[in-house]
Amino acid sequence: TGMFTYDPGFMSTASCQSTITYIDGDKGELLYRGYPIEQLATNCDFLETCYLLLNGELPNATEKEKFSSLVTKHTMVNEQMQFFLRGFRRDAHPMAIMTGLVGALSAFYHDSTDINNPEHREISAIRLIAKMPTLVAMAYKYTIGQPYMYPKNELSYAGNFLHMMFGVPCEDYKVSPVLERALDRIFILHADHEQNASTSTVRLCGSSGTNPFAAIAAGVACLWGPAHGGANEAALNMLYDIQKEGGVEKIGEFIKKVKDKNSNVKLMGFGHRVYKNYDPRAKLMQETCNEVLTELGLEKDPLFKLAKELEKIALEDEYFVSRKLYPNVDFYSGIVQRAIGIPVNLFTGIFALARTVGWIAQLNEMIGDPEYKIGRPRQLFTGSAPRDVKPIAQR
Ligand code: CMC
């Protein structure tokens, strides 16, 4: 059966045509709709970035205002959601909760979830972008036993998320502008990354004509894995482990384990299928890390020091150099999130929240493409030749 090209891991197969995100892996460049990520992260906020990814152009002031107020109007979730949430154990992983909650949204909007109807797609997009922070914060509050905080519409997208995460009803919560800006930047840096595993999952899932909430729930499930979005959690846990073993002095020993092919230990937050150079998001994340730690008076944070030292040693090591392994976005994002106060097991939930807009933009692009078909890969069959079933007594 030589009819099909065999390409495990899609190393050389373009699954679609896209106008959304461009990555030059050799140069370490990332562009959303033609705009360099560095410029977006410096000059725009997350909602402007969402507008850009969805519509192809940055909004002007009027468009931005309209889009923000539309998103703001949809930040609450149906009160029934909290009863669904209550079915989970308190120690459930937030990503287990998120896969359930996002899928469940489809049950609340079943009159407007026809993926082939552009109006339905538009309102579903707004609902998802608006409600993800509410759901992530609810999952967190539930696991720590605190009351849910309703969204506050006068706050920014990131500010409102901080309020829902860290506010309590008995006290006023003051959003720190530096933390708000840092979180907003985390959202921008994670907003899209062309045809990665979770985005391809969303496209494939949506190609069957399922509703947008179900397709995004599939993306959340895929993102959870440690080789993908789960790497931020794994990277921080790795740093904690090295720290526990003795910190900077133990880096050499750890690197030795990583290089040992029988050990199965990876340097988490390093390496990328497409980037064979420094991930531009990692650079921006390291900058943000500096800013946040300085703001909080944590410049001497031993974990940040350890991460920088680990990076330095790896980048000089022949193993990493020859394989072109550089830090990726997840290497520093955990340290920033931890400094903001976000618990480690919620890191991937934050990634899902931010990536939702990318998933939707990609899904909408696919559905709008006149050439789009259901995704249906073929296989090279390597199993048994035809044979006859024997009666059970003769098997
Ligand atoms: N630590 C040690 N060795 C590594 C690492 C690493 N982090 N990443 C790749 N390698 C080695 C790998 O063992 C292989 O060596 P050899 O050629 O001797 O067999 C070589 O480098 C090529 O790697 P690969 O696994 O064939 O590359 P891939 O494109 O299939 O995998 C990856 C890419 C991101 C899954 C992988 O680099 C990895 O597992 N990194 C750690 C997890 C991580 O940080 N993931 C986040 C990715 S960025 C954000 C996101 O997508 O969510």
Boltz pocket constraint, residues with backbone or C-beta under 6 A from the ligand:
constraints:
  - pocket:
      binder: B
      contacts: [[A, 196], [A, 226], [A, 227], [A, 228], [A, 229], [A, 230], [A, 231], [A, 258], [A, 265], [A, 266], [A, 267], [A, 268], [A, 269], [A, 270], [A, 271], [A, 272], [A, 273], [A, 274], [A, 323], [A, 325], [A, 328], [A, 329], [A, 330]]
      max_distance: 6.0
